[in-house]
Amino acid sequence: MSRIVSHANSQNHNNEGDPACELDLRGVICPYNFVKTKLQLEAMESGELLAVILDDGEPIRNVPESIRNEGHIVVRQEAIGQAFRVLIRKK
């Protein structure tokens, strides 16, 4: 099950690393994790940051690549335990 961990007012985050929103998609299978990420990005303003937590394996291999193919920028990926946190800047 996915959940939005936080959703900050866009005026309360800076453009250098604080995400406007964080999606926890651990346990969500492909392609649903990409679809949920894409839908969240569509609801955001250009330039805002979205943090997505993904499982190891297919999710971390496929979602960042698909996001890049959509024209968004993957700012960074970092391991957090058995999962990964991906920071994405909306195009």
CORMO-V292040 format. One record per helix or strand. SS is the DSSP state (helix for helix, strand for strand). FROM is the first residue (numbers start at 0). TO is the last residue. If there is no record, write none. Layout:
SS|FROM|TO  SS|FROM|TO
This chain:
strand|2|6  helix|9|11  strand|20|23  helix|31|41  strand|48|54  helix|57|68  strand|72|79  strand|82|88
